[in-house]
């Protein structure tokens, strides 16, 4: 079977990301990517120059995809507390089972090691926090940083689920935790607005 002569970078990076996510960041080599995507190793080296650049480009591609997904979900999310829960549950679907989640943490480690990728994470945090905060705009007494608080609770829920994944399906666990968070924050805010008795 002859190798394809060309493929768009996005297609190659998608294959690279799947390889990295399935087998760990160290599995992403030019040789393994060449076998997975069908291009020659020399073609991949010409395009991406080094393993470090290949890894960074792959993870930037993944951040682009997450940005697009977040934007699409945000556009269809009602700007209500229930909408905020809906958005985060939808984002949780991509975490998959415990093995997929655990491999994702290895990939996250690579993001944390690279200042360019950390900056992408910080930018996504700001966008997501703003969308979540907008969902509470009509609820009196909300903390100024409610969006970041809810995003932090969501990420914590994902981590706590990972220690005992057999008790409940991931999205159900996240949804249950977020509903309890919203109920607690609304109760506390209502008491603040009402003032001392």
C-alpha positions in Angstrom: 0.0 0.0 0.0 1.4 3.4 -1.0 1.7 6.2 1.5 -0.4 9.3 1.0 1.7 12.2 -0.3 -0.1 14.9 1.7 -2.5 15.5 4.6 -3.6 18.7 6.2 -1.8 19.6 9.4 -5.1 19.4 11.3 -5.6 15.8 10.3 -2.1 14.9 11.3 -2.4 16.7 14.6 -5.7 14.9 15.3 -3.9 11.6 14.8 -1.0 12.8 17.0 -3.4 13.8 19.8 -5.2 10.5 19.7 -1.9 8.7 19.9 -0.7 10.9 22.8 -3.9 10.5 24.7 -4.2 6.8 24.2 -0.6 5.8 24.9 0.9 8.7 26.8 2.9 11.8 25.7 6.1 9.7 25.3 4.4 7.6 22.6 4.3 10.6 20.3 7.4 10.1 18.1 7.8 10.8 14.4 8.2 7.1 13.7 4.9 6.1 15.5 3.0 9.1 14.1 4.2 8.1 10.6 2.8 4.6 11.1 -0.5 6.0 12.5 -1.1 8.7 9.8 0.6 7.2 6.8 2.9 10.0 6.0 6.7 9.4 5.9 8.8 10.3 8.9 10.9 12.7 6.9 7.7 14.5 5.8 6.7 14.9 9.4 10.1 16.1 10.4 10.0 18.7 7.7 6.7 20.0 8.9 7.2 19.9 12.7 11.1 20.1 12.9 11.5 18.5 16.4 9.6 16.2 18.8 9.2 19.2 21.2 7.5 21.2 18.4 5.4 18.3 17.4 4.2 17.9 20.9 3.5 21.6 21.4 1.6 21.9 18.0 -0.4 18.8 18.9 -1.4 20.3 22.3 -2.2 23.7 20.8 -4.4 21.9 18.3 -6.2 20.2 21.3 -6.6 23.7 22.9 -8.1 25.0 19.7 -10.6 22.1 19.7 -11.5 22.8 23.3 -12.0 26.5 22.6 -14.3 25.6 19.7 -16.3 23.2 21.8 -16.6 25.6 24.7 -17.7 28.4 22.3 -20.3 26.2 20.7 -21.7 24.9 24.0 -21.7 28.5 25.4 -23.7 29.8 22.5 -26.4 27.2 23.1 -26.4 27.5 26.9 -29.1 29.4 28.7 -27.6 32.1 30.9 -29.0 30.6 34.1 -27.5 28.5 36.9 -29.0 25.4 35.4 -27.4 26.4 32.1 -24.0 26.6 33.8 -24.5 23.1 35.1 -25.6 21.9 31.6 -22.4 23.5 30.1 -20.0 21.8 32.5 -21.7 18.4 32.2 -21.5 18.6 28.4 -17.7 19.5 28.7 -17.3 16.5 31.1 -18.5 14.0 28.4 -15.1 14.2 26.7 -13.3 12.8 29.8 -14.6 9.3 29.2 -13.9 6.4 31.6 -11.3 6.3 34.3 -8.5 5.1 32.0 -9.2 7.9 29.5 -9.3 10.4 32.4 -6.0 9.1 33.8 -4.3 9.3 30.4 -5.6 12.9 30.1 -3.8 13.8 33.3 -0.5 12.7 31.7 -1.3 15.0 28.8 -2.2 17.8 31.2 1.3 17.4 32.7 2.7 18.4 29.3 0.5 21.5 29.2 1.8 22.5 32.7 5.4 22.1 31.6 5.2 24.5 28.6 4.6 28.3 29.2 2.8 28.6 25.8 0.4 25.8 26.7 -0.1 27.1 30.3 -1.1 30.5 28.8 -3.7 28.7 26.6 -5.0 27.1 29.8 -5.2 30.4 31.6 -7.0 32.0 28.7 -9.6 29.1 28.6 -10.1 29.5 32.3 -10.9 33.2 31.9 -13.4 32.5 29.1 -15.1 29.7 30.9 -15.2 31.6 34.2 -16.8 34.6 32.4 -19.5 32.4 30.7 -20.3 30.7 34.0 -20.4 34.1 35.8 -22.9 35.3 33.2 -25.1 32.4 34.1 -25.5 33.9 37.6 -25.9 37.5 36.5 -29.6 37.6 37.6 -29.1 35.9 41.0 -28.6 38.5 43.7 -25.7 38.4 46.1 -23.4 36.1 44.0 -19.7 36.3 44.8 -17.8 38.4 42.2 -15.8 35.3 41.2 -18.7 32.9 41.0 -17.6 31.7 37.6 -14.1 30.7 38.8 -15.6 29.2 41.9 -17.9 27.0 39.9 -15.1 26.0 37.4 -12.9 25.0 40.4 -15.7 23.0 41.9 -16.2 21.2 38.5 -12.5 20.3 38.2 -12.5 19.1 41.8 -15.5 16.9 41.1 -13.7 15.3 38.2 -10.7 14.6 40.4 -12.7 13.2 43.3 -14.7 11.0 40.9 -11.5 9.5 39.6 -10.6 8.0 43.0 -13.9 6.0 43.1 -15.2 5.8 39.5 -17.3 2.7 40.0 -19.8 4.4 42.3 -21.4 6.5 39.6 -21.1 7.4 35.9 -18.9 10.5 35.5 -21.4 13.0 34.1 -24.0 11.9 36.7 -21.4 12.5 39.4 -20.5 15.9 38.1 -24.1 17.0 37.6 -25.0 15.9 41.2 -22.1 17.8 42.6 -22.7 20.9 40.6 -26.4 21.0 41.6 -25.4 20.8 45.3 -22.8 23.5 44.7 -25.4 25.8 43.1 -28.0 25.1 45.9 -25.4 25.9 48.6 -24.1 29.1 46.9 -27.7 30.4 46.3 -28.6 29.7 49.9 -25.5 31.5 51.2 -26.1 34.4 48.9 -29.7 34.7 49.9 -28.7 34.9 53.5 -26.2 37.6 52.6 -28.7 39.6 50.7 -31.3 39.3 53.5 -28.8 40.5 56.1 -28.8 39.8 59.8 -32.1 38.8 61.4 
